[in-house]
Amino acid sequence: MVMMHKILVVEDNADHAYLMEYILTKEGFEVEVVNTGQKAIDKCTQGHYSPVVIDLGLPDMTGDRVVGKIREMDAYRDTPFLAYTASAAFDEDMEKTFVDIISKPVLPQVIRDQIRNWT
């Protein structure tokens, strides 16, 4: 039996969210998309996602702050979180928070490969 991975994408830009959802759904993943950090936290209290892909620049809080709040939940202590960003600034603290970075703009094959590494 193949385990279906539920992936949570946290992205406030509708075009980027659609692209991520389209590519990953086409690859056979179950994908849910939310557009704020608080909605991501709320979703994670309702179910488990792995991996979680988070835009660093959300309208209500930073991506690393979202990860910190989600990691407080026992079910998410070992979950891989991937940063999804157009920013080139990825410092040492970010490397402790995220297992990988997906840079915008992104090619579909890059998304598929990076997500497969963590599922």
Rosetta silent file (secondary structure, phi, psi, omega in degrees, C-alpha in Angstrom):
SEQUENCE: MVMMHKILVVEDNADHAYLMEYILTKEGFEVEVVNTGQKAIDKCTQGHYSPVVIDLGLPDMTGDRVVGKIREMDAYRDTPFLAYTASAAFDEDMEKTFVDIISKPVLPQVIRDQIRNWT
SCORE:     score description
SCORE:     0.000 S_00000001
   1 L     0.000  128.753 -179.889    0.000    0.000    0.000 S_00000001
   2 L   -84.666  130.489  178.848    1.412    3.394   -1.019 S_00000001
   3 L   -81.748  125.772  178.244    1.263    6.059    1.676 S_00000001
   4 L   -84.354  124.074  177.967   -0.366    9.258    0.455 S_00000001
   5 L   -89.805  129.298  173.438    1.468   12.312    1.684 S_00000001
   6 E   -94.969  121.318 -177.626   -0.640   15.317    2.575 S_00000001
   7 E  -109.390  133.484  174.520    1.326   18.459    1.849 S_00000001
   8 E  -103.578  126.312  176.243    0.458   21.853    3.267 S_00000001
   9 E  -110.779  124.014 -179.813    1.455   24.844    1.157 S_00000001
  10 E  -112.400  102.577 -172.284    1.415   28.204    2.942 S_00000001
  11 L  -150.114  124.798 -178.337    1.589   30.905    0.263 S_00000001
  12 L   -87.334  -15.290  177.500   -0.190   34.265    0.066 S_00000001
  13 L   -86.258  116.818 -174.479    0.436   34.849   -3.651 S_00000001
  14 H   -59.520  -38.390 -179.621   -2.441   33.181   -5.498 S_00000001
  15 H   -66.566  -44.062  178.924   -0.388   32.490   -8.646 S_00000001
  16 H   -66.833  -39.731  178.978    2.442   30.822   -6.746 S_00000001
  17 H   -63.606  -43.678  179.485   -0.031   28.842   -4.632 S_00000001
  18 H   -62.281  -45.729 -179.928   -1.882   27.639   -7.721 S_00000001
  19 H   -58.804  -48.014 -179.805    1.359   26.582   -9.428 S_00000001
  20 H   -61.704  -46.550 -179.212    2.539   24.633   -6.386 S_00000001
  21 H   -62.843  -44.101 -178.794   -0.846   22.960   -5.921 S_00000001
  22 H   -60.654  -50.127 -177.385   -1.142   22.091   -9.617 S_00000001
  23 H   -62.518  -47.714 -175.611    2.318   20.534   -9.879 S_00000001
  24 H   -71.303  -37.062  176.749    2.081   18.524   -6.672 S_00000001
  25 H   -64.510  -41.450  178.206   -1.484   17.319   -7.294 S_00000001
  26 H   -61.577  -28.975  178.047   -0.451   16.194  -10.766 S_00000001
  27 L   -82.282   -2.325  176.359    2.341   14.186   -9.089 S_00000001
  28 L    98.503    5.907  178.297   -0.242   12.371   -6.969 S_00000001
  29 L   -86.079  150.725  170.527    0.109   14.263   -3.705 S_00000001
  30 E   -88.447  124.920 -172.869   -2.821   15.477   -1.652 S_00000001
  31 E  -126.156  135.399  170.675   -2.316   19.222   -1.297 S_00000001
  32 E  -122.457  142.431 -177.555   -3.985   21.870    0.822 S_00000001
  33 E  -123.244  133.684  171.203   -3.200   25.553    0.424 S_00000001
  34 E  -129.590  160.359 -172.925   -3.639   28.362    2.931 S_00000001
  35 L  -115.167    7.295  175.174   -2.607   31.989    2.595 S_00000001
  36 L  -139.928  161.843  177.717   -1.666   33.073    6.127 S_00000001
  37 H   -64.896  -41.194 -179.128    0.445   31.783    8.972 S_00000001
  38 H   -63.511  -39.521  177.688   -2.527   31.601   11.332 S_00000001
  39 H   -64.342  -35.186  177.085   -4.489   29.482    8.852 S_00000001
  40 H   -64.714  -45.294  178.556   -1.478   27.146    8.618 S_00000001
  41 H   -60.332  -45.395  179.347   -1.364   26.786   12.386 S_00000001
  42 H   -60.838  -44.419  178.927   -5.115   26.120   12.463 S_00000001
  43 H   -60.467  -41.362 -177.128   -4.842   23.473    9.707 S_00000001
  44 H   -68.870  -22.427  174.776   -2.048   21.713   11.549 S_00000001
  45 H   -77.663  -16.702 -176.608   -4.211   21.383   14.650 S_00000001
  46 H   -97.969  -16.855 -177.506   -6.826   19.601   12.509 S_00000001
  47 L  -169.466  178.236 -179.171   -4.594   17.096   10.696 S_00000001
  48 L  -112.776  135.792  178.829   -1.056   16.089    9.842 S_00000001
  49 L  -125.544  142.930  176.659    0.901   17.294    6.820 S_00000001
  50 L  -161.606  117.307    0.589    4.357   16.266    5.722 S_00000001
  51 L   -82.177  177.067  174.189    6.170   18.113    4.367 S_00000001
  52 E  -117.194  126.617 -179.628    4.977   21.678    4.963 S_00000001
  53 E  -107.451  122.848 -172.668    6.045   24.300    2.403 S_00000001
  54 E  -128.593  127.414  171.095    5.995   27.861    3.744 S_00000001
  55 E   -66.985  137.715 -179.025    6.506   31.215    2.096 S_00000001
  56 L   -74.661  -27.165 -175.951    8.832   33.286    4.269 S_00000001
  57 E  -109.908   73.725  178.899    6.952   36.557    3.688 S_00000001
  58 L   -86.962  159.575 -176.112    3.365   35.988    4.780 S_00000001
  59 L   -69.907  -25.177 -174.875    1.018   38.893    5.517 S_00000001
  60 L  -106.333  -23.450  177.534    0.474   38.078    9.204 S_00000001
  61 L  -165.270  164.444  179.971    3.803   36.588   10.380 S_00000001
  62 E   -74.965  156.428  179.226    7.136   35.339    9.087 S_00000001
  63 H   -60.203  -39.341  179.874    7.510   31.774    7.866 S_00000001
  64 H   -68.588  -30.267  175.735   10.009   30.895   10.590 S_00000001
  65 H   -68.500  -39.786  176.945    7.573   32.134   13.247 S_00000001
  66 H   -60.155  -47.066  179.745    4.859   29.897   11.766 S_00000001
  67 H   -59.455  -43.452  179.616    7.217   26.916   11.909 S_00000001
  68 H   -58.401  -42.082 -179.830    8.066   27.689   15.532 S_00000001
  69 H   -70.150  -39.564  179.937    4.396   27.683   16.510 S_00000001
  70 H   -69.634  -38.522  179.891    3.638   24.489   14.575 S_00000001
  71 H   -63.785  -18.198  175.532    6.691   22.701   16.020 S_00000001
  72 L   -66.390  -20.016  178.332    5.208   23.234   19.492 S_00000001
  73 L   -82.139  130.185 -177.533    2.677   20.545   18.515 S_00000001
  74 H   -51.973  -40.302 -175.868    3.965   17.045   19.330 S_00000001
  75 H   -66.640  -15.270 -174.672    2.906   15.666   15.941 S_00000001
  76 H  -111.800    9.303 -177.105    5.123   18.184   14.118 S_00000001
  77 L   -62.411  -33.603 -178.324    8.419   17.931   16.005 S_00000001
  78 L  -111.038   11.681 -178.794   10.071   15.879   13.222 S_00000001
  79 L   -73.727  134.662  175.903    8.109   17.179   10.236 S_00000001
  80 L   -75.414  131.212  175.727   10.191   18.608    7.390 S_00000001
  81 E  -113.695  131.332  179.629    9.495   22.275    6.667 S_00000001
  82 E  -114.971  132.266  176.439   10.624   23.774    3.363 S_00000001
  83 E   -80.453  137.716  178.281   11.016   27.516    2.798 S_00000001
  84 E  -123.273  106.548 -169.267    9.422   28.848   -0.383 S_00000001
  85 E  -151.313  154.121  172.637   10.854   32.276   -1.121 S_00000001
  86 L   -95.575   -7.093 -177.647   12.068   34.798   -3.663 S_00000001
  87 L   -78.849  139.183  176.651   14.517   36.176   -1.114 S_00000001
  88 L   -85.411  -12.447 -177.912   18.177   35.356   -1.428 S_00000001
  89 L   -80.398  103.489  179.289   18.639   35.986    2.300 S_00000001
  90 L  -133.042   94.363 -171.635   18.704   32.570    3.928 S_00000001
  91 L   -88.704 -178.044 -176.131   20.732   32.806    7.102 S_00000001
  92 H   -61.608  -37.891  177.176   22.032   30.282    9.618 S_00000001
  93 H   -63.068  -39.078  178.435   18.896   30.525   11.781 S_00000001
  94 H   -64.142  -36.767  179.424   16.773   29.695    8.752 S_00000001
  95 H   -64.859  -27.181  176.686   18.917   26.642    8.102 S_00000001
  96 H   -77.103  -26.581 -176.175   18.024   25.410   11.599 S_00000001
  97 H   -87.865  -40.766 -173.333   14.302   25.949   10.914 S_00000001
  98 L  -113.253  141.893  178.890   13.951   24.625    7.368 S_00000001
  99 L   -81.915  -20.239 -177.165   15.289   21.405    5.848 S_00000001
 100 E  -160.395  166.183  177.286   15.380   22.876    2.353 S_00000001
 101 E  -128.244  135.790  173.798   14.619   25.987    0.342 S_00000001
 102 E  -111.827  116.050 -176.200   12.603   26.270   -2.848 S_00000001
 103 E   -88.679  138.265  175.155   13.528   29.485   -4.645 S_00000001
 104 L   -92.949  146.458  -11.209   11.028   31.526   -6.647 S_00000001
 105 L   -70.256  156.178 -172.857   10.600   31.546   -9.541 S_00000001
 106 L  -128.294  148.214  176.018   10.745   27.801   -9.709 S_00000001
 107 L   -89.291  144.983 -179.839   10.615   25.170  -12.400 S_00000001
 108 H   -52.363  -40.877 -179.057    8.090   22.329  -12.012 S_00000001
 109 H   -64.247  -34.879  178.638   10.836   19.675  -12.024 S_00000001
 110 H   -65.645  -44.543  177.453   12.631   21.438   -9.173 S_00000001
 111 H   -58.967  -49.686 -178.990    9.447   21.440   -7.067 S_00000001
 112 H   -58.119  -47.701 -177.388    8.847   17.741   -7.762 S_00000001
 113 H   -64.044  -44.603 -177.378   12.432   16.765   -6.943 S_00000001
 114 H   -68.579  -38.389  178.184   12.648   18.773   -3.736 S_00000001
 115 H   -68.222  -40.551  179.157    9.290   17.546   -2.426 S_00000001
 116 H   -61.364  -32.031  177.556   10.167   13.932   -3.264 S_00000001
 117 L   -61.164  -23.496 -172.215   13.322   14.281   -1.156 S_00000001
 118 L  -117.674   12.589  177.341   11.137   14.860    1.906 S_00000001
 119 L  -116.023    0.000    0.000    8.229   12.455    1.385 S_00000001
